[in-house]
Amino acid sequence: MNENDIAREIVDASLQLHRQFGPGLFESVYEAVLEHELQDRGLSTLSQVPIPVSYKGHDFDAGFRADLIVEDKVIVEIKSLEVIQRVHKKQLLTYLRLADKRLGLLINFGCAMLRDGISRIVNRLEER
């Protein structure tokens, strides 16, 4: 599966969860349920993955954590907010660069319509 195929599965699973629960739950609840749903679909997932900052050959644990990494290719950052700020998208782009991943999805379950809360963030992703 390439990044785009994985992203389609993540979006479909997220839409299913949002139809079931709607907005208003904690981010940690959406994260746990989304991880379970993706695993049920046969996708490998890791949650709360530390993302170190490397500088001059040294790694620093600066407290960055990816909510989910799916199939070791796509980072998913989950929010449950009324409004996403630009800084949230920049945060995900930083995670992509530090982890050397090409695609990230910022999913805000706080939206009334989840399609309005999904942002695709790319870091040198080649379209196939």
DOTORKOL-297665 format. One record per residue: residue number from 1; residue in three letters; x, y negated, z of N, C-alpha, C, O, CB in turn. Coordinates in pm, 1 decimal. Atoms other than C-alpha are relative to their C-alpha. Glycine has a CB too. Example, Ala and Ser with C-alpha at 12.3 -4.5 7.8 and 13.67 -1.06 7.14 Angstrom:
BEGIN
   resi   resn         nx         ny         nz        cax        cay        caz         cx         cy         cz         ox         oy         oz        cbx        cby        cbz
      1    ALA       89.0      119.0        0.0     1230.0      450.0      780.0       90.0     -120.0        0.0      193.6     -118.1       66.5      -99.2       -2.7      124.6
      2    SER      -82.0      119.0       -6.0     1367.0      106.0      714.0      -77.0     -109.0       73.0      -26.1     -219.8       89.9       41.4      -46.2     -141.5
//
This chain:
BEGIN
   resi   resn         nx         ny         nz        cax        cay        caz         cx         cy         cz         ox         oy         oz        cbx        cby        cbz
      1    MET       84.1      119.1        0.0        0.0        0.0        0.0       87.9     -124.4        0.0      184.4     -133.4       75.9      -95.3       -0.4      122.0
      2    ASN      -73.3      126.9       -3.2      127.8     -345.1      -80.7      -70.6      -98.1       94.9     -176.4      -67.2      149.7       11.5      -60.7     -143.6
      3    GLU       52.3       98.7      -94.1       63.7     -658.3      126.5     -143.6      -40.1      -31.6     -225.5      -55.6       59.0       88.1     -122.7        0.1
      4    ASN      134.8       42.5       37.2     -245.1     -757.6      -70.6     -104.4      107.5       29.8     -215.3       75.7       72.8       -4.3      -36.3     -147.5
      5    ASP       91.6     -110.2      -33.0     -406.7     -413.2      -30.3      -25.2        5.4      150.6     -138.5       23.9      195.1       57.4      135.1      -49.3
      6    ILE       12.2       -0.6     -146.2     -338.8     -423.3      342.6      -87.3     -116.1       45.7     -173.6      -99.8      132.0      139.2       -8.1       66.8
      7    ALA       77.6      119.0      -37.1     -480.8     -775.0      367.2     -148.4       21.2      -27.0     -232.2      -21.7       52.3       50.3     -123.5      -76.8
      8    ARG      141.7      -26.9       29.3     -804.6     -661.6      200.3      -62.8       85.9      109.2     -176.0       60.8      150.7      -14.7       69.7     -136.7
      9    GLU       50.6      -86.4     -107.9     -845.8     -389.1      463.6      -18.4      -79.0      130.0     -117.2      -61.3      201.2       96.2      118.5       23.5
     10    ILE        6.2       80.5     -122.4     -773.9     -635.7      745.4     -120.1      -93.9       -5.0     -193.3     -106.2       93.2      130.7      -80.7       19.4
     11    VAL      112.0       92.6       14.6    -1026.4     -888.1      612.7     -132.1       75.6       10.8     -224.0       30.1       78.9        8.3      -75.2     -134.6
     12    ASP      123.6      -77.7       -6.3    -1292.3     -620.2      563.4      -29.6       43.7      143.8     -143.2       33.2      190.0        9.3      123.1      -92.4
     13    ALA       18.9      -42.2     -138.9    -1239.5     -485.8      915.7      -39.0     -119.0       88.1     -123.8     -105.4      176.3      128.3       66.5       54.1
     14    SER       31.2      119.6      -78.0    -1248.6     -840.5     1058.4     -143.2      -45.5      -22.1     -212.5      -83.5       72.2       95.9     -112.5      -35.3
     15    LEU      139.0       36.9       30.1    -1574.4     -918.8      881.8      -97.4       93.9       70.6     -199.9       50.3      122.9      -25.0        2.5     -152.4
     16    GLN       84.8      -98.4      -67.9    -1724.5     -599.6     1021.4       -8.9      -30.3      149.8     -117.1      -26.1      208.4       54.5      142.9      -22.3
     17    LEU       -0.4       32.6     -143.0    -1618.9     -692.9     1375.3      -79.6     -126.3       28.5     -155.7     -132.3      125.1      143.1      -16.6       50.4
     18    HIS       69.3      127.2      -21.7    -1750.1    -1046.4     1341.7     -150.6       16.7      -15.4     -227.5      -46.2       57.3       51.4     -106.5      -97.6
     19    ARG      143.9      -27.6       13.2    -2087.8     -917.6     1218.8      -53.6       65.7      126.8     -165.9       38.4      169.1      -27.3       90.7     -122.5
     20    GLN       40.7      -72.1     -121.0    -2101.4     -693.6     1526.4       -3.9      -90.7      123.0     -101.5      -89.8      198.1       94.6      116.5       25.4
     21    PHE      -14.8       75.3     -124.4    -1983.1     -938.6     1794.4      -24.6     -149.5      -12.3      -62.0     -214.2       85.6      135.4       21.2       53.5
     22    GLY       11.0      143.9       15.9    -1998.0    -1288.4     1645.9      112.7      -72.5       71.5      206.7       -9.5      120.0     -134.0      -48.4       51.5
     23    PRO     -102.5       77.2      -70.0    -1792.1    -1571.6     1793.9      -22.8        5.3      150.6     -130.5       43.2      196.5        0.6     -145.9      -48.7
     24    GLY       18.9       17.7     -142.9    -1731.3    -1622.5     2164.1       77.4       93.6       90.2       81.8       71.0      211.2     -139.8       13.7       30.1
     25    LEU      -79.5      -89.8      -83.2    -1513.2    -1334.9     2283.6      142.7      -53.1       11.8      184.4     -139.6      -65.2       -0.1      143.3      -58.5
     26    PHE     -141.0       35.2      -13.3    -1156.1    -1370.9     2404.9       79.1       56.9     -117.7       42.2      159.1     -175.6       57.0       51.9      134.3
     27    GLU      -87.7      -47.9      107.2     -880.0    -1333.9     2146.1       47.1      142.4       27.3       56.0      223.5      -64.9      120.8      -93.1      -16.1
     28    SER      -50.5     -133.1      -35.2     -752.6    -1027.9     2332.8     -101.0      110.3      -32.1      -62.1      221.9      -66.6       35.8        4.8      148.1
     29    VAL      103.4      -99.1       32.5    -1085.4     -848.9     2279.3       -1.9       24.4     -150.5       -1.8      139.4     -194.4     -139.8      -47.2       49.2
     30    TYR       -2.5      -16.4      145.3    -1086.5     -915.7     1903.8      125.0       76.1      -43.3      118.9      162.3     -130.9       -6.0     -137.1      -70.1
     31    GLU     -125.7      -66.7       35.1     -723.0     -805.2     1887.2       -8.3      150.6       25.4       27.6      230.5      -61.0      116.6      -60.5       79.8
     32    ALA        7.1     -142.2      -35.8     -785.6     -474.4     2066.6      -95.9       75.5      -91.7      -65.4      186.0     -136.5      -43.8       16.1      146.3
     33    VAL       99.8      -68.1       83.1    -1095.9     -389.6     1864.5       46.0        5.2     -145.9       26.6      106.4     -213.1     -137.0      -71.2       10.4
     34    LEU      -50.2        0.5      137.1     -939.0     -493.2     1532.1      111.3      103.3      -15.5      115.8      175.2     -115.3       51.0     -140.6      -38.9
     35    GLU     -106.6     -100.0        6.9     -632.3     -282.3     1607.0      -59.5      141.0       -7.0      -15.0      223.7      -86.7       94.4      -12.6      122.2
     36    HIS       65.2     -132.0        0.7     -855.9       17.1     1681.5      -64.7       28.8     -135.6      -51.6      138.9     -189.1     -106.3        8.3      111.8
     37    GLU       67.0      -17.6      129.5    -1056.5      -35.1     1361.7      100.9       26.5     -111.0       77.5      112.0     -196.5      -83.9     -123.7      -34.2
     38    LEU     -101.9      -20.4      103.0     -743.0      -59.6     1147.8       65.1      136.9       12.9       94.6      201.5      -87.6      106.4     -109.2        8.2
     39    GLN      -55.1     -134.0      -20.4     -600.2      255.7     1304.5      -98.4      106.6      -46.7      -57.9      207.9     -103.7       35.4       21.9      147.8
     40    ASP      102.2      -93.5       49.2     -930.9      433.4     1232.6        1.9        9.1     -152.6      -35.7      111.3     -209.9     -139.7      -43.2       48.1
     41    ARG       -8.5        2.5      146.0     -876.4      332.7      869.2      132.8       57.9      -49.5      160.3       57.2     -169.5      -17.1     -143.2      -51.3
     42    GLY     -125.6      -64.1       37.9     -536.8      504.0      873.5      118.2      -93.4      -13.5      221.8      -54.2      -67.3      -18.3       70.5     -126.8
     43    LEU     -109.2       96.7        9.2     -322.4      192.0      898.3       80.3       -0.2      129.9       23.4        7.7      238.7      -54.5     -141.7      -30.4
     44    SER      -82.4        9.3     -119.7      -28.5      173.5     1135.8        0.1     -144.7       49.0       10.8     -238.4      -30.1      145.1       49.4      -27.9
     45    THR        4.1      133.9      -59.1      -44.6     -121.3     1374.1       87.9       -4.8      123.7      103.4       94.3      195.2     -144.6      -40.3       35.3
     46    LEU      -71.0       30.2     -124.3      170.7     -272.1     1645.6      -58.8     -128.8       53.6      -85.9     -221.4      -22.9      155.9      -12.3      -22.0
     47    SER       56.6      122.0      -57.8       35.3     -529.9     1887.5       99.8      -66.7       93.2      185.1       -1.6      153.6     -129.8       31.2       75.4
     48    GLN      -84.2       82.9      -86.3      206.2     -810.4     2076.9      149.0       29.4      -21.9      224.0       57.7       71.6      -36.9       22.7      147.3
     49    VAL     -136.8      -31.9       40.2      531.0     -757.2     1887.8       90.1     -121.8       24.2       63.4     -229.7      -28.7        5.0       43.4     -149.7
     50    PRO      -92.5      111.7      -20.3      819.9     -974.3     2011.7       69.6      -37.4     -130.5      109.4       49.5     -208.2      104.3       35.3      107.3
     51    ILE      -70.3       49.9      117.8      973.8    -1191.1     1740.7      116.2      -85.3       49.4       96.7     -198.8       93.0      -95.8      -82.2      -94.7
     52    PRO     -115.4       74.6      -51.1     1326.5    -1295.8     1834.2       42.4     -111.2      -97.0       12.5     -107.7     -216.4      117.8       95.7       25.2
     53    VAL      -60.8      106.3       78.7     1498.3    -1608.9     1713.2      148.5       32.6       -8.8      214.8       47.7       93.8      -25.4     -142.9       63.5
     54    SER     -141.6      -29.2       19.7     1841.4    -1536.2     1562.4       74.9     -128.3      -31.3       30.7     -210.9     -111.1       19.9      103.2     -113.0
     55    TYR      -83.6      117.0       20.8     2114.6    -1795.8     1575.4      144.7       40.5       17.8      184.7       85.9      125.0      -37.9     -114.7       97.0
     56    LYS     -142.3      -31.5       -0.5     2480.2    -1740.3     1488.2       28.2      139.6       54.5      118.0      159.4      136.3       75.1     -102.7       81.4
     57    GLY      -22.1     -138.4      -37.6     2451.3    -1366.1     1532.7      -56.7       41.2      134.0      -35.5      154.1      178.3      142.3       26.7        0.0
     58    HIS       60.4      -32.0     -130.3     2262.8    -1382.2     1861.8     -151.5       -5.1      -12.1     -207.0      -92.7      -78.5       49.3      -98.5      110.5
     59    ASP      146.0       -1.0       -4.8     1899.8    -1292.1     1918.9      -46.3      -56.0      133.8        6.0      -20.5      239.5      -55.5      143.3      -21.7
     60    PHE       55.5       62.1     -119.9     1698.8    -1498.4     2165.6     -148.0       35.2        8.4     -223.4       16.0      -87.0       20.9     -155.0       -1.5
     61    ASP      141.9      -25.9      -22.8     1369.0    -1385.9     2311.6      -61.3     -130.8       47.1      -54.3     -167.3      164.4      -23.0      116.2      105.0
     62    ALA       54.2      132.9      -29.1     1192.7    -1719.4     2290.9     -148.8        4.8       33.3     -214.2      -99.2       41.4       23.1      -92.7     -118.3
     63    GLY      140.1      -11.0      -37.2      850.6    -1583.9     2380.7      -96.6       10.6     -115.9     -217.7       14.4      -94.1      -37.1     -115.0       81.3
     64    PHE       89.1      -16.9      114.8      715.0    -1551.4     2026.1      -48.8      144.0       -4.7       29.3      237.6       11.8       71.6      -38.0     -132.5
     65    ARG       58.5     -133.2       12.2      477.9    -1257.4     1986.5     -104.9       -1.4     -109.7     -194.8      -85.5     -110.8      -61.7       46.5      134.3
     66    ALA      101.1      -16.2      104.3      284.9    -1148.2     1680.2     -115.1       80.2       59.4      -92.9      183.2      123.0       59.1       70.7     -127.8
     67    ASP      115.3      -73.1      -53.2      -68.0    -1041.7     1772.3       -3.9      141.6      -56.1      -11.6      238.4       19.7     -131.3      -73.8      -33.1
     68    LEU       -2.2     -131.2       65.5      -64.4     -756.4     1518.5       96.5       -3.4     -117.7      106.6     -103.6     -188.5     -142.2       41.0      -47.4
     69    ILE      -73.2      -21.5      124.6      175.5     -628.1     1256.4      -54.4      130.1      -57.8      -51.3      234.8        6.9      158.2        6.1       22.7
     70    VAL       67.7     -113.6       63.9        3.8     -393.3     1012.4       89.5       56.4     -110.0      136.7      -15.9     -197.6     -138.5      -42.5      -58.4
     71    GLU      -81.7      -72.2       97.4      196.9     -133.2      812.3      139.7      -60.8      -15.0      202.1      -47.9     -120.3      -69.9        1.6     -135.0
     72    ASP     -130.3       65.5       -0.9      515.4     -325.3      902.7       15.3     -101.3     -113.7      126.7     -130.9     -157.0      109.7      103.9       -9.0
     73    LYS       -5.0       92.8      113.2      421.1     -572.9      627.3      -78.2     -128.4       22.0      -37.4     -233.6      -27.1      -51.6       67.7     -122.1
     74    VAL       89.4      115.4      -12.5      143.0     -811.2      733.8      -14.2      -37.0      147.7      -45.8       47.1      231.8     -139.6       30.3      -63.0
     75    ILE       20.0       50.7     -135.2      133.0    -1026.3     1045.6     -139.8      -59.4        9.4     -181.7     -137.0      -76.5      108.4     -105.8       37.4
     76    VAL      133.8       53.7      -24.5     -211.8    -1101.8     1185.0        4.6      -81.1      128.6       40.4      -29.5      234.5     -107.1      114.2        9.0
     77    GLU       10.5       87.7     -115.9     -253.9    -1396.9     1419.4     -149.1      -24.9       24.2     -220.1      -72.7      -64.2       79.1     -135.5      -22.0
     78    ILE      142.2        6.6      -32.6     -590.9    -1395.8     1595.3      -26.2     -119.9       90.1       46.2     -144.6      186.6      -47.4      130.9       68.1
     79    LYS       44.7      113.2      -80.3     -766.0    -1702.0     1732.2     -149.6       14.0       25.5     -220.6       84.4      -46.3       32.2     -135.2      -70.5
     80    SER      143.0        8.8      -29.4    -1104.1    -1765.3     1890.6      -27.4     -143.4       43.4      -52.2     -171.2      160.8      -44.0      103.9      111.3
     81    LEU        8.2      143.6      -24.5    -1134.7    -2142.3     1861.0     -110.3      -63.4      -83.0     -153.5       -7.6     -183.8      133.5      -67.0      -30.6
     82    GLU       97.3       72.6       80.9    -1387.5    -2395.4     1740.3       63.9      -49.6     -129.4        2.5      -44.2     -236.0      -58.4     -117.9       79.1
     83    VAL      -68.3       58.0      115.2    -1130.6    -2551.5     1506.2      146.4       46.2       -0.8      214.4       42.2      101.8       -9.1     -155.8        2.9
     84    ILE     -141.1      -33.7       19.2     -797.0    -2428.6     1371.4       75.0     -129.0      -32.4       29.4     -210.6     -112.5       18.9      107.3     -114.2
     85    GLN      -85.0      116.2       25.2     -522.5    -2690.4     1376.8      111.8       39.1      -96.0      141.8      157.3     -112.5       58.6      -56.0      132.7
     86    ARG     -111.9      -26.9       91.2     -237.7    -2723.5     1126.8      113.5       73.3       70.4      183.0      154.0        8.7       52.2     -130.7      -60.0
     87    VAL     -108.7      -62.4      -74.3        3.7    -2615.3     1399.4      -17.2      152.3        6.7       82.2      224.5       14.2        7.5      -58.6      141.2
     88    HIS       22.7     -144.8       -3.0     -159.1    -2268.4     1406.7       50.4       65.1     -128.7      107.4      174.2     -125.2     -149.9       31.0       20.1
     89    LYS      -49.0      -52.5      128.1      -80.3    -2216.5     1038.3      152.6       -6.5       -5.0      217.4       84.7      -56.2      -61.0      -79.1     -118.6
     90    LYS     -145.9       12.8       -3.7      274.5    -2343.2     1089.9       60.7      105.7       92.1      167.7      159.4       63.8       40.9     -141.3       46.6
     91    GLN      -46.0     -103.8      -92.4      313.1    -2104.6     1383.5       10.9      133.3      -72.8      111.5      203.0      -59.9      -95.6       12.2      121.0
     92    LEU       -1.5     -126.7       72.7      222.4    -1808.6     1161.5      109.6        0.9     -106.1      177.5      102.2     -123.4     -136.4       26.0      -64.9
     93    LEU     -107.2        7.3       99.6      457.4    -1925.1      885.2      136.7       18.0       67.2      224.7       83.9       11.9       -5.5     -135.0      -75.9
     94    THR     -124.4      -18.9      -74.2      736.2    -1945.9     1143.9       20.2      146.5       35.4      130.8      198.7       21.0        0.3      -85.5      127.0
     95    TYR       -9.5     -142.7      -31.1      660.3    -1589.2     1256.8       40.2       79.9     -123.2      123.7      169.9     -115.1     -133.3       52.0       55.2
     96    LEU      -33.4      -70.8      124.3      673.7    -1472.0      894.7      147.5      -17.4      -33.7      215.0       79.0      -70.0      -87.3      -50.7     -116.7
     97    ARG     -140.5       26.2       32.7     1011.0    -1635.6      839.9       93.5       71.6       96.7      190.5      134.3       54.3       28.2     -150.7        2.1
     98    LEU      -87.2      -62.5      -99.7     1163.2    -1510.4     1165.3       -0.9      152.2      -10.8      101.7      216.7       10.6      -42.4      -41.9      140.3
     99    ALA       12.6     -145.8        8.8     1033.5    -1154.6     1112.4       29.3       51.7     -140.3       26.7      172.5     -164.0     -139.6       43.0       42.0
    100    ASP      -26.3      -34.6      139.6     1117.0    -1159.0      739.7     -114.8       80.8      -61.2      -93.3      184.2     -124.4      130.3       78.8      -10.7
    101    LYS      119.8      -58.6       60.9      761.2    -1069.0      637.8      -52.2      -96.3     -105.8      -21.3     -215.4     -102.3     -110.3       30.1      107.7
    102    ARG       44.6       80.3      114.3      586.5    -1195.0      325.1     -142.1      -55.4       12.1     -174.3     -157.0      -49.5        9.0       82.2     -123.5
    103    LEU      140.5       40.9       -4.6      217.5    -1224.4      421.9      -51.4        2.0      142.6      -22.9       93.3      220.1      -86.1       91.0      -88.4
    104    GLY       66.4        6.9     -129.4       23.3    -1332.2      726.2     -143.7      -43.4      -17.3     -177.7     -116.1     -110.7       73.4      -95.6       93.9
    105    LEU      140.1       41.7       -2.7     -344.1    -1371.7      802.5      -27.6      -64.3      134.8       -3.6       -4.8      239.8      -96.3      120.7      -25.5
    106    LEU       47.1       69.5     -119.0     -469.2    -1627.1     1051.7     -150.8       16.8        1.0     -220.2      -32.7      -87.8       42.8     -152.9        1.4
    107    ILE      142.1      -31.5       -4.4     -812.7    -1508.5     1157.9      -59.7      -63.8      124.8      -24.5      -28.2      237.3      -23.8      154.2       -1.1
    108    ASN       65.9       69.8     -109.4    -1029.9    -1737.8     1370.3     -141.1       55.6       17.9     -233.2       21.2      -56.1       -3.8     -152.8      -26.1
    109    PHE      129.1      -60.4      -28.2    -1314.2    -1535.8     1516.0      -97.4      -98.4       64.9     -213.0      -63.4       88.4       18.2      120.3       89.2
    110    GLY       85.8      100.3      -60.7    -1453.0    -1856.1     1670.8      -93.8      -69.1      -96.9     -180.8     -145.2      -54.6       83.0     -101.3       66.6
    111    CYS       85.4       62.1      102.1    -1616.7    -1962.6     1343.6     -136.3       67.9       -5.9     -148.7      187.3       21.3       67.7        6.2     -137.9
    112    ALA      132.4      -58.4       19.5    -1987.2    -1913.7     1282.5        1.6       95.1     -120.1      -59.4      202.0     -116.8     -106.1     -111.2      -20.0
    113    MET      -16.3      -83.8      120.1    -1898.7    -1775.2      936.5      148.0       34.6       -9.7      231.2      -53.0      -33.1      -51.2      -73.9     -131.8
    114    LEU     -140.7      -39.0       -7.6    -1577.2    -1573.6      952.3       77.7      -33.4     -126.4      196.7      -64.2     -118.9       10.7      147.3       27.7
    115    ARG      -71.2       34.0      124.4    -1492.8    -1635.5      585.9       62.2     -138.7        7.5      164.8     -164.2      -55.6      -95.3        7.4     -120.0
    116    ASP      -55.2      134.4      -17.9    -1436.6    -1998.2      687.8      119.9        0.0       94.6      194.1      -98.1      100.8     -107.5      -94.3       52.9
    117    GLY     -104.5       -5.8      -99.7    -1193.1    -1883.0      955.7      119.7       84.9      -38.2      204.4      113.6       46.4      -56.0       50.2      124.9
    118    ILE     -111.9      -83.4       43.7     -952.8    -1674.0      747.5       93.6      -82.1      -87.7       53.0     -137.4     -189.9      -50.5      125.2      -76.4
    119    SER     -101.9       70.0       78.4     -632.1    -1832.9      623.0      109.8       98.6      -36.0      158.1      174.9       47.7       58.1     -121.8       78.4
    120    ARG     -106.8      -85.0       51.7     -378.0    -1653.0      410.0      126.1      -85.2       -7.6      128.1     -188.3      -74.9      -37.0       61.2     -140.7
    121    ILE     -125.8       73.6       -4.1      -20.8    -1768.4      475.6      106.9       87.9      -64.0      123.3      204.2      -26.9       39.0      -40.0      147.3
    122    VAL      -99.8      -80.0       70.9      258.5    -1657.1      244.1      140.3      -56.4       22.7      160.7     -176.2       42.1      -32.0        4.6     -150.8
    123    ASN     -141.9       31.2      -12.6      634.8    -1652.8      275.9       72.5       75.7     -112.3      113.3      190.4      -94.5       56.2       39.4      143.6
    124    ARG      -67.8      -61.4      115.4      790.0    -1579.9      -64.4      -66.3      129.4      -47.3        3.4      222.0      -88.5      144.5       28.1       34.7
    125    LEU       70.8     -119.7       45.5      521.5    -1322.6     -152.1      -11.6       -1.0     -149.9      -54.9      -99.8     -209.1     -138.7        9.7       63.8
    126    GLU       15.5      -15.2      143.8      532.9    -1199.1     -507.4     -135.5       62.5      -29.2     -169.6      167.1       26.1      114.3       85.7      -59.5
    127    GLU      129.6      -56.4       40.1      191.1    -1144.1     -663.1       23.4      116.2      -94.0      106.4      108.4     -184.5      -90.0     -107.3      -67.6
    128    ARG      -16.9     -118.9       84.7      158.3     -801.5     -820.3     -125.4       26.0      -77.5     -131.5      121.6     -154.8       36.5      122.9       83.2
//
